[in-house]
Amino acid sequence: MATPPPSGAQPPQGGPFPPPGQPQPAPGQPQSVPGQPYPMAPQPWGQAWGRAYPAPLSPPVNGLAIAALVLGLMCLLPGAGLVLGVLALVQIRRKGERGTGMAVAGIALSTTGALLMALALTTGGARDAWDGFRDAASGAGTTFTVQKGECFDTPNGSLEGYAYDVDVVPCEGRHDAEVFAEFRLPDGEYPGDDEVEDTAGSRCYDLSAAYVMDTWAMPADVDVYYYTPTRQSWRYGDRQVACVYGNEDAEAGLTGSLRRDGTTLDADQFAFLQADALLNEAFEGLPDTDYVGDDLPAHKAWAPDVVDALERQAAALRAHDWEPGAEKAVTDYAKALDRAREEWQGAADADDADEFGDHWDRAHRLTDGPKAVTAREALGLATAPEVTDEDGTGEGDGGSEPRAQV
């Protein structure tokens, strides 16, 4: 049966029903409407004249429920999130609003956050959190990445203290520091500030020789610095140590790259400095005393290591195929190294500290004397030898062999 239109609604005049007495069209056939030139297809009631009735509106979502959920998810102010969640449930029940699930979730998350905060306060975690906040505010907990061979400026021009950012700049111009090595510390618990600094200092000094192979080219006012992870950055996986060169006078800075390795040296320079490194390595075993006489037996036991290093250094120089312009100068230097080896053998056999020191001084004048300068000049290397201070340690424009102090 046909469903009548709503009460009071009447079909429009001239609608799809013909006046009484006129023939009815067959079902599905178009019907003619008086006053219209074309037949009109039959249409359902709702399309022909009915109007749509709006669906009932959904109740609004309670605003306090939304706020409680947000605070719970973000672990912010768990006490406030808990109170807002309870108030939201009361309003939802009274006003018939939506958001019960969000209010309950906010209450649960805020309760969990409150419990964790209470646990942190009782176990010392709050102190760690405050340390992290303080470090982050001062930049101590942040890290930056610099690569070997890059030069950079620091925001305050100093290489001391914390650094949270640096500006990488060309090495040709003036800069605060140059990165010569980088390495990672092993994973595990943070070992403590002292151990991190000791490890960084020792490794950086060891790695410096591979970056500046020509120790004579090292300016006297340049020193080794390093950037290490902090306790805060360690929590976020930072294990990187950056070893850098910097000027002891922060205002002076550096100009030009200090790099003297296989990437910047030619074949002859590299071979010469590789041989020179053998003697430098032997001197790393020098007994740790102020004077030879403080421990003569230890010095005599160490002297054969220098003898062996000089023999291998001279052999390496003779084995290389030098360019014609440098061959004679390098050959003469190798002969000087032979004589220096004999002096060090005499030091190993010395009867007292004075005799040991005399052999050492004569050997030093052979290894770092005129023959060495001539060979370096022929190869285009630094020619200013070290300047020895009163304590017997090398200063000036290079050199790694200290003078004897008896």
C-alpha positions as a printed NumPy array, in Angstrom:
array([[  0.   ,   0.   ,   0.   ],
       [  1.127,   3.552,  -0.548],
       [  2.389,   5.543,   2.389],
       [  0.452,   8.797,   2.668],
       [  2.368,  12.046,   3.031],
       [  2.73 ,  13.619,   6.451],
       [ -0.344,  15.111,   7.967],
       [ -1.177,  18.51 ,   6.551],
       [  1.132,  18.121,   3.559],
       [ -0.607,  18.226,   0.202],
       [  0.746,  17.39 ,  -3.202],
       [  1.504,  20.475,  -5.212],
       [ -1.098,  21.576,  -7.748],
       [ -0.348,  20.332, -11.19 ],
       [  1.582,  17.424,  -9.688],
       [  2.019,  13.979, -11.11 ],
       [ -1.706,  12.957, -10.651],
       [ -4.029,  13.647, -13.562],
       [ -7.378,  15.247, -12.875],
       [-10.286,  12.891, -12.231],
       [-11.739,  11.389, -15.359],
       [ -8.539,  11.401, -17.37 ],
       [ -6.967,   8.076, -18.309],
       [ -4.187,   6.783, -16.123],
       [ -0.849,   6.084, -17.831],
       [  0.577,   2.665, -17.665],
       [  3.08 ,   2.057, -14.869],
       [  6.551,   3.255, -15.813],
       [  5.232,   5.408, -18.715],
       [  5.778,   9.151, -18.731],
       [  2.742,  11.204, -17.924],
       [  1.797,  14.554, -19.349],
       [  1.231,  17.469, -17.073],
       [ -1.01 ,  20.26 , -18.238],
       [  1.004,  23.337, -19.087],
       [  4.246,  21.392, -19.678],
       [  5.472,  20.656, -23.216],
       [  7.207,  17.436, -22.283],
       [  6.086,  14.437, -20.367],
       [  7.444,  14.076, -16.846],
       [  8.631,  10.769, -15.486],
       [  6.964,   9.53 , -12.324],
       [  8.939,  10.367,  -9.136],
       [  8.684,   9.14 ,  -5.61 ],
       [  6.908,  11.317,  -3.108],
       [ 10.037,  12.413,  -1.304],
       [ 11.714,  13.657,  -4.457],
       [  8.632,  15.237,  -5.954],
       [  7.598,  17.422,  -3.074],
       [  8.65 ,  16.125,   0.361],
       [ 11.218,  18.068,   2.489],
       [ 14.03 ,  16.469,   4.508],
       [ 13.827,  16.453,   8.313],
       [ 17.233,  16.939,  10.125],
       [ 18.606,  13.991,  12.082],
       [ 18.808,  14.436,  15.842],
       [ 22.104,  16.237,  16.87 ],
       [ 24.729,  14.261,  18.87 ],
       [ 25.537,  15.671,  22.316],
       [ 28.841,  17.613,  22.456],
       [ 32.095,  16.176,  23.754],
       [ 32.96 ,  17.412,  27.206],
       [ 35.935,  19.818,  27.106],
       [ 37.307,  18.732,  30.475],
       [ 37.485,  15.133,  29.222],
       [ 39.614,  16.242,  26.276],
       [ 41.93 ,  18.227,  28.555],
       [ 42.274,  15.298,  30.979],
       [ 43.261,  12.949,  28.133],
       [ 45.834,  15.381,  26.72 ],
       [ 47.485,  15.927,  30.098],
       [ 47.529,  12.189,  30.727],
       [ 49.119,  11.37 ,  27.365],
       [ 51.785,  14.036,  27.708],
       [ 52.555,  13.203,  31.344],
       [ 52.112,  16.864,  32.206],
       [ 50.761,  17.831,  35.632],
       [ 49.334,  14.418,  36.519],
       [ 47.466,  15.893,  39.49 ],
       [ 45.638,  18.355,  37.248],
       [ 44.833,  15.636,  34.732],
       [ 43.347,  13.467,  37.472],
       [ 41.138,  16.304,  38.827],
       [ 39.946,  17.295,  35.354],
       [ 39.047,  13.685,  34.562],
       [ 36.867,  13.388,  37.685],
       [ 35.153,  16.722,  37.016],
       [ 34.543,  15.664,  33.431],
       [ 32.709,  12.495,  34.544],
       [ 30.461,  14.566,  36.828],
       [ 29.582,  16.998,  34.043],
       [ 29.014,  14.22 ,  31.506],
       [ 26.539,  12.511,  33.814],
       [ 24.699,  15.743,  34.584],
       [ 24.594,  17.22 ,  31.062],
       [ 24.394,  14.026,  29.023],
       [ 27.59 ,  14.91 ,  27.098],
       [ 30.019,  12.541,  25.415],
       [ 33.638,  11.833,  26.417],
       [ 33.364,   9.237,  29.167],
       [ 36.128,   7.098,  27.593],
       [ 38.492,  10.051,  27.272],
       [ 37.872,  11.101,  30.881],
       [ 38.527,   7.57 ,  32.17 ],
       [ 41.697,   7.26 ,  30.049],
       [ 42.918,  10.635,  31.303],
       [ 42.337,   9.566,  34.91 ],
       [ 44.235,   6.295,  34.366],
       [ 47.198,   7.944,  32.629],
       [ 47.414,  10.764,  35.162],
       [ 47.302,   8.275,  38.024],
       [ 50.18 ,   6.326,  36.448],
       [ 52.164,   9.545,  35.98 ],
       [ 51.599,  10.551,  39.577],
       [ 52.823,   7.168,  40.81 ],
       [ 55.967,   7.362,  38.642],
       [ 56.697,  10.855,  39.897],
       [ 56.351,   9.693,  43.493],
       [ 58.727,   6.801,  42.749],
       [ 61.244,   9.172,  41.202],
       [ 61.165,  11.413,  44.245],
       [ 61.895,   8.5  ,  46.538],
       [ 64.669,   6.902,  44.403],
       [ 66.654,   9.95 ,  43.318],
       [ 65.266,  10.014,  39.797],
       [ 63.986,  13.526,  40.415],
       [ 67.518,  14.735,  40.915],
       [ 68.578,  13.193,  37.603],
       [ 65.612,  14.811,  35.906],
       [ 66.539,  18.181,  37.372],
       [ 70.175,  17.722,  36.321],
       [ 68.99 ,  16.946,  32.828],
       [ 66.789,  20.022,  32.746],
       [ 69.58 ,  22.208,  34.047],
       [ 72.091,  20.797,  31.558],
       [ 69.666,  21.214,  28.69 ],
       [ 68.992,  24.797,  29.68 ],
       [ 72.719,  25.556,  29.703],
       [ 73.448,  23.533,  26.581],
       [ 75.463,  20.918,  28.474],
       [ 73.22 ,  18.035,  27.521],
       [ 73.21 ,  18.679,  23.807],
       [ 75.647,  17.401,  21.238],
       [ 76.981,  18.503,  17.906],
       [ 78.715,  16.653,  15.12 ],
       [ 82.032,  17.644,  13.593],
       [ 84.147,  15.592,  11.225],
       [ 87.88 ,  14.948,  11.015],
       [ 89.547,  17.679,   8.978],
       [ 86.847,  20.306,   9.636],
       [ 87.563,  23.682,  11.203],
       [ 85.036,  25.554,  13.303],
       [ 84.289,  28.535,  15.507],
       [ 82.59 ,  28.331,  18.891],
       [ 79.857,  30.792,  19.916],
       [ 82.008,  32.375,  22.638],
       [ 85.399,  31.851,  20.982],
       [ 86.595,  29.517,  23.759],
       [ 87.383,  25.802,  23.756],
       [ 86.874,  25.531,  27.512],
       [ 83.65 ,  24.414,  29.217],
       [ 80.485,  23.185,  27.517],
       [ 79.677,  23.637,  23.837],
       [ 76.209,  23.04 ,  22.427],
       [ 76.823,  24.282,  18.888],
       [ 79.675,  25.217,  16.557],
       [ 79.931,  26.906,  13.184],
       [ 81.954,  24.959,  10.616],
       [ 84.151,  27.374,   8.64 ],
       [ 86.863,  27.02 ,   5.954],
       [ 90.264,  26.105,   7.385],
       [ 92.024,  28.614,   5.139],
       [ 90.798,  31.557,   7.198],
       [ 90.916,  32.318,  10.887],
       [ 89.134,  29.751,  13.098],
       [ 88.992,  28.593,  16.698],
       [ 89.766,  24.901,  16.256],
       [ 90.505,  22.077,  13.828],
       [ 89.243,  18.507,  14.296],
       [ 92.066,  15.977,  13.895],
       [ 90.417,  12.789,  15.18 ],
       [ 87.18 ,  11.358,  16.535],
       [ 86.293,   8.099,  18.247],
       [ 83.489,   6.471,  20.232],
       [ 83.583,   5.449,  23.854],
       [ 82.304,   1.946,  24.676],
       [ 78.652,   1.481,  25.595],
       [ 77.521,   0.862,  29.154],
       [ 76.895,   2.985,  32.208],
       [ 78.349,   6.482,  32.238],
       [ 81.894,   5.953,  33.607],
       [ 82.124,   9.34 ,  35.293],
       [ 83.581,  12.693,  34.3  ],
       [ 87.143,  11.914,  35.384],
       [ 87.392,   8.637,  33.483],
       [ 85.853,  10.137,  30.345],
       [ 88.342,  13.014,  30.402],
       [ 91.325,  10.73 ,  31.091],
       [ 90.386,   8.433,  28.22 ],
       [ 89.785,  11.339,  25.854],
       [ 93.07 ,  13.038,  26.728],
       [ 95.164,   9.899,  26.323],
       [ 93.59 ,   8.792,  23.039],
       [ 93.588,  12.261,  21.515],
       [ 97.29 ,  12.76 ,  22.177],
       [ 98.031,   9.355,  20.651],
       [ 95.963,  10.132,  17.549],
       [ 97.473,  13.556,  16.999],
       [100.697,  12.16 ,  15.501],
       [ 98.793,  10.56 ,  12.62 ],
       [ 97.221,  13.904,  11.661],
       [100.326,  16.093,  11.975],
       [103.104,  13.74 ,  10.943],
       [105.561,  16.633,  10.605],
       [105.998,  17.553,  14.259],
       [108.37 ,  20.355,  13.297],
       [105.42 ,  22.11 ,  11.607],
       [103.374,  22.284,  14.804],
       [103.195,  25.849,  16.183],
       [104.387,  26.219,  19.763],
       [101.148,  27.836,  20.944],
       [ 98.871,  25.051,  19.683],
       [ 97.55 ,  22.463,  22.119],
       [ 95.195,  19.492,  22.079],
       [ 91.598,  19.9  ,  23.254],
       [ 88.672,  17.5  ,  23.186],
       [ 84.882,  17.445,  23.398],
       [ 83.338,  14.552,  25.306],
       [ 79.821,  13.309,  26.116],
       [ 78.202,  14.696,  29.247],
       [ 76.235,  12.648,  31.744],
       [ 73.042,  13.991,  30.192],
       [ 73.954,  13.388,  26.532],
       [ 75.174,   9.885,  27.461],
       [ 71.552,   8.999,  28.329],
       [ 70.591,   9.739,  24.727],
       [ 73.302,   7.545,  23.193],
       [ 76.114,  10.08 ,  22.809],
       [ 79.49 ,   8.293,  22.899],
       [ 81.458,  10.496,  20.501],
       [ 84.744,  12.196,  21.404],
       [ 86.112,  14.904,  19.104],
       [ 89.853,  15.669,  19.318],
       [ 90.725,  19.186,  18.179],
       [ 93.686,  21.524,  17.914],
       [ 93.304,  24.996,  19.322],
       [ 95.446,  27.966,  20.193],
       [ 96.347,  28.4  ,  23.847],
       [ 95.465,  32.053,  23.292],
       [ 91.758,  31.929,  22.431],
       [ 91.851,  35.386,  20.884],
       [ 94.639,  34.425,  18.478],
       [ 92.953,  31.324,  17.072],
       [ 94.348,  29.347,  14.143],
       [ 94.884,  30.199,  10.498],
       [ 95.286,  27.524,   7.854],
       [ 95.069,  23.772,   8.275],
       [ 97.568,  21.925,  10.457],
       [ 96.975,  18.664,   8.603],
       [100.167,  16.915,   7.48 ],
       [ 99.279,  13.342,   6.53 ],
       [ 98.787,  11.176,   3.458],
       [ 95.997,  13.416,   2.181],
       [ 98.199,  16.537,   1.994],
       [101.773,  15.228,   1.575],
       [103.496,  14.008,  -1.581],
       [105.095,  10.564,  -1.754],
       [108.598,  11.702,  -0.736],
       [107.376,  13.798,   2.176],
       [105.178,  10.971,   3.419],
       [108.031,   8.425,   3.249],
       [110.417,  10.735,   5.109],
       [107.939,  11.427,   7.907],
       [106.99 ,   7.758,   8.203],
       [110.649,   6.965,   8.859],
       [110.914,   9.909,  11.257],
       [107.947,   8.567,  13.226],
       [109.949,   5.476,  14.2  ],
       [112.239,   7.574,  16.388],
       [109.308,   9.543,  17.793],
       [107.616,   6.309,  18.836],
       [110.775,   5.146,  20.612],
       [110.824,   8.343,  22.662],
       [107.323,   7.654,  23.912],
       [108.982,   5.03 ,  26.145],
       [111.254,   7.6  ,  27.813],
       [111.33 ,   6.943,  31.596],
       [109.125,   9.332,  33.51 ],
       [111.743,  11.157,  35.593],
       [112.94 ,  14.735,  35.662],
       [116.605,  13.778,  35.359],
       [118.565,  10.857,  33.981],
       [120.289,  10.475,  37.354],
       [116.929,   9.903,  39.045],
       [116.753,   6.457,  37.433],
       [119.854,   5.678,  35.375],
       [119.098,   1.918,  35.09 ],
       [115.696,   2.65 ,  33.528],
       [117.281,   5.01 ,  31.001],
       [119.969,   2.485,  30.099],
       [117.285,  -0.18 ,  29.611],
       [115.366,   2.19 ,  27.338],
       [118.336,   3.32 ,  25.204],
       [118.439,   0.098,  23.081],
       [114.905,   0.904,  21.888],
       [116.249,   4.168,  20.473],
       [119.171,   2.315,  18.871],
       [116.751,  -0.039,  17.127],
       [114.495,   2.838,  15.992],
       [117.436,   4.721,  14.444],
       [118.566,   1.618,  12.583],
       [115.097,   1.084,  11.122],
       [114.748,   4.803,  10.299],
       [117.996,   4.895,   8.304],
       [117.061,   1.672,   6.498],
       [113.648,   3.082,   5.529],
       [115.246,   6.245,   4.122],
       [117.692,   4.223,   2.02 ],
       [114.941,   1.942,   0.71 ],
       [112.806,   4.734,  -0.775],
       [113.244,   5.948,  -4.355],
       [113.699,   9.703,  -3.863],
       [113.341,  12.433,  -6.431],
       [116.757,  13.515,  -7.801],
       [116.608,  16.891,  -6.074],
       [116.263,  15.319,  -2.625],
       [118.179,  12.053,  -2.919],
       [121.637,  13.316,  -1.847],
       [120.287,  15.33 ,   1.092],
       [118.303,  12.365,   2.404],
       [121.262,  10.005,   1.934],
       [123.503,  12.331,   3.954],
       [120.853,  12.471,   6.668],
       [120.742,   8.665,   6.812],
       [124.499,   8.681,   7.479],
       [123.96 ,  11.135,  10.325],
       [121.393,   8.744,  11.779],
       [124.008,   5.96 ,  11.697],
       [126.337,   8.087,  13.839],
       [123.463,   8.972,  16.162],
       [122.791,   5.251,  16.6  ],
       [126.367,   4.755,  17.753],
       [125.98 ,   7.528,  20.312],
       [122.836,   5.916,  21.7  ],
       [124.648,   2.598,  21.957],
       [127.266,   4.434,  24.02 ],
       [124.476,   5.787,  26.234],
       [123.196,   2.257,  26.799],
       [126.679,   1.281,  28.002],
       [127.297,   4.439,  30.083],
       [128.654,   4.131,  33.598],
       [126.959,   7.239,  35.011],
       [124.308,   9.818,  34.256],
       [126.79 ,  12.422,  32.963],
       [128.181,  10.02 ,  30.372],
       [124.663,   9.015,  29.362],
       [123.677,  12.679,  28.937],
       [126.754,  13.467,  26.823],
       [125.922,  10.671,  24.367],
       [122.277,  11.793,  24.247],
       [123.236,  15.419,  23.456],
       [125.612,  14.4  ,  20.642],
       [122.958,  12.109,  19.165],
       [120.38 ,  14.89 ,  19.312],
       [122.591,  17.23 ,  17.28 ],
       [122.809,  14.533,  14.625],
       [119.116,  13.642,  14.434],
       [117.863,  17.241,  14.509],
       [120.944,  19.072,  13.245],
       [122.046,  20.581,   9.905],
       [121.698,  17.309,   7.936],
       [118.076,  16.99 ,   9.03 ],
       [117.345,  20.616,   8.115],
       [118.932,  20.211,   4.67 ],
       [116.923,  17.054,   3.933],
       [113.695,  18.695,   5.039],
       [114.37 ,  21.761,   2.949],
       [114.915,  19.588,  -0.12 ],
       [111.583,  17.881,   0.531],
       [109.618,  21.055,   1.222],
       [108.999,  20.25 ,   4.888],
       [109.297,  22.483,   7.952],
       [112.923,  23.376,   8.643],
       [112.786,  25.092,  12.051],
       [113.891,  22.515,  14.647],
       [112.61 ,  22.423,  18.18 ],
       [113.767,  24.873,  20.811],
       [114.742,  23.177,  24.06 ],
       [113.675,  24.777,  27.316],
       [115.338,  24.532,  30.693],
       [113.444,  21.384,  31.586],
       [114.667,  19.519,  28.526],
       [111.295,  19.405,  26.777],
       [110.782,  20.474,  23.189],
       [109.195,  23.804,  22.399],
       [109.071,  26.045,  19.404],
       [108.186,  24.95 ,  15.881],
       [108.402,  21.25 ,  16.305],
       [110.516,  18.292,  17.16 ],
       [109.626,  15.524,  19.545],
       [112.943,  14.53 ,  21.097],
       [113.73 ,  16.127,  24.47 ],
       [117.276,  17.003,  25.434],
       [119.061,  15.139,  28.195],
       [118.935,  16.491,  31.738],
       [121.389,  14.863,  34.085]])
